[in-house]
Amino acid sequence: MSGKFLEIAKYAGEAKDSMDDARQVIAYFADDNRKLNAAIQGVQGAVGAISAYKGVIGLLGIESKSAENAMRDLSHAMMALNGLQ
């Protein structure tokens, strides 16, 4: 492959990457539920963090009532947000 071809291929790759980025931004703003989806993703992240924490303390044999309560509350919040979606 010639140097000129590689230069053109690199430019084409950068252009494709830019178009993909633009497509993602457009899709985000075209989504009528973007705020709700952002809230759901936030709750999912929190549930994931609490799940990881609960898993670690379970592996260590530590019981935590507050972790169980937090997991239950986050699970209820997730169900409510999913119901709104």
PLY file of the C-alpha trace (Angstrom):
ply
format ascii 1.0
element vertex 85
property float x
property float y
property float z
element edge 84
property int vertex1
property int vertex2
end_header
0.00 0.00 0.00
1.28 3.40 -0.92
1.72 6.26 1.46
-0.94 8.26 -0.37
-3.48 5.42 0.03
-2.77 5.18 3.77
-3.17 8.95 4.09
-6.57 8.80 2.33
-7.62 5.78 4.41
-6.70 7.61 7.62
-8.71 10.66 6.53
-11.68 8.44 5.62
-11.50 6.72 9.01
-11.47 10.07 10.82
-14.43 11.26 8.73
-16.38 8.07 9.52
-15.62 8.49 13.22
-16.89 12.07 13.10
-20.06 10.99 11.29
-20.66 8.26 13.90
-20.22 10.81 16.70
-22.68 13.17 15.00
-25.16 10.33 14.52
-25.04 9.53 18.25
-25.61 13.18 19.22
-28.53 13.49 16.79
-30.06 10.26 18.10
-29.74 11.56 21.67
-31.57 14.80 20.89
-34.17 13.00 18.77
-35.11 10.80 21.73
-38.22 12.25 23.36
-37.48 10.27 26.52
-33.83 11.29 26.88
-34.28 12.71 30.40
-36.15 9.64 31.56
-33.56 7.36 29.93
-30.77 9.31 31.64
-32.52 8.87 34.99
-32.96 5.15 34.34
-29.29 4.78 33.46
-28.34 6.61 36.64
-30.47 4.31 38.77
-29.09 1.28 36.91
-25.58 2.46 37.73
-26.48 2.88 41.38
-28.09 -0.56 41.48
-24.98 -2.02 39.88
-22.73 -0.37 42.45
-24.87 -1.56 45.35
-25.01 -5.06 43.83
-21.23 -5.17 43.61
-20.91 -3.93 47.19
-23.45 -6.48 48.40
-21.64 -9.24 46.53
-18.31 -8.33 48.13
-19.68 -8.16 51.64
-21.49 -11.44 51.01
-18.23 -13.08 49.92
-16.58 -11.78 53.06
-19.42 -13.15 55.18
-20.49 -9.76 56.44
-24.21 -9.12 56.86
-25.46 -5.59 56.34
-29.08 -4.65 56.88
-28.48 -1.15 55.48
-27.10 -2.59 52.22
-30.14 -4.84 51.92
-32.47 -1.89 52.53
-30.63 0.28 49.99
-30.79 -2.52 47.40
-34.51 -2.95 47.99
-35.14 0.79 47.67
-33.09 1.06 44.49
-34.87 -1.96 43.06
-38.22 -0.28 43.71
-37.00 2.93 42.09
-35.84 0.95 39.06
-39.23 -0.75 38.75
-40.98 2.61 38.93
-38.74 4.16 36.27
-39.14 1.12 34.01
-42.89 1.42 34.37
-42.72 5.03 33.20
-40.60 4.19 30.18
0 1
1 2
2 3
3 4
4 5
5 6
6 7
7 8
8 9
9 10
10 11
11 12
12 13
13 14
14 15
15 16
16 17
17 18
18 19
19 20
20 21
21 22
22 23
23 24
24 25
25 26
26 27
27 28
28 29
29 30
30 31
31 32
32 33
33 34
34 35
35 36
36 37
37 38
38 39
39 40
40 41
41 42
42 43
43 44
44 45
45 46
46 47
47 48
48 49
49 50
50 51
51 52
52 53
53 54
54 55
55 56
56 57
57 58
58 59
59 60
60 61
61 62
62 63
63 64
64 65
65 66
66 67
67 68
68 69
69 70
70 71
71 72
72 73
73 74
74 75
75 76
76 77
77 78
78 79
79 80
80 81
81 82
82 83
83 84
